Amino acid sequence: MRLLVLFVVVSCISLTAQKVRDASHLTPNGKGWGEDRDNAPPEARPFAVTTGNGISYHGGPVMSASPVPVYFIWYGNWNSTGSNSATTVNLIENYLYSGSGLNYSGYENINTTYGDSTHNVSGGVQFTSGNDWFPGYPNGTRLRDATIQTIVSNYISQKQGGAGDTNGIYFVLTSSDVTETSGFCTKYCGWHTRGTIGGRDIKYSFVGNPDRCPSACEAQTNSPNGDSGADGMASIMAHETEEAISDPDLNAWYDSSGYENADKCAWKWGPTTGTVGNGGYNQTLAGKHWLIQMNWENARGGGCDQMLGGTFYTH
Ligand SMILES: [Zn+2]
């Protein structure tokens, strides 16, 4: 009897995801990370790198621009009502990612505990007016992973003459009538990765409007800003932002389970400091209240907190 052995080639989807709420035991989609956790040679552990806090350094770069610029591609219809509206866009662009929003906040400064051979993370992240795009639906309403990179590439062609910003993060944000077929709402609420676009190493992220699946991707139905799209996206975008900055090429900072810094605190908030319209919040940035998941601080033994040097909470 002859035995036919089939070798199944499992393709690696090199992205890493913000899991949906109730899938706490899924591993990120970036595959094989646990295998090389101890392979970084001593010379790859420079002065800017602190270890021993529950997350390991693997030799790759961090993003160190001060601030890191963000670019927003509002795919679909963002000129509708409710959480697919100009109000939603305004909350994200001109409050959350304004100069006095996340930028150099106590929350964002948690990320300054990460570094690479030459730089520490700055704690700055900022949107600049004009660095956005409203393309409509040029690729339909069912997007694949590869389509997301195409959309980013089209932005860079249309808005930046084909020369993308290697120091920035490109967000593809979809209105609630759009899906991402590799698992939006079932496996993840957002993800980040990198791709070579125009010969450059471009970091980008997908975040869908969580109004598409509130039970999976929104922490609460009563949101502090009365806009469940913006309020739900804020926490997921913060998650992807901190990971894209500390692990932009998926080869810098993650733990033995393949969890990046924000993965280690996914859907963990710590205590709320108040409520607005029955919506709890734990951050006040640029005069707006937000409920944003905590991030992993790479100091003091490691833990999830709401601001650099703050109290560690486990839920
Ligand atoms: Zn993540």
Boltz pocket constraint, residues with backbone or C-beta under 6 A from the ligand:
constraints:
  - pocket:
      binder: B
      contacts: [[A, 16], [A, 17], [A, 18], [A, 19], [A, 239], [A, 240], [A, 243], [A, 260], [A, 262], [A, 263]]
      max_distance: 6.0
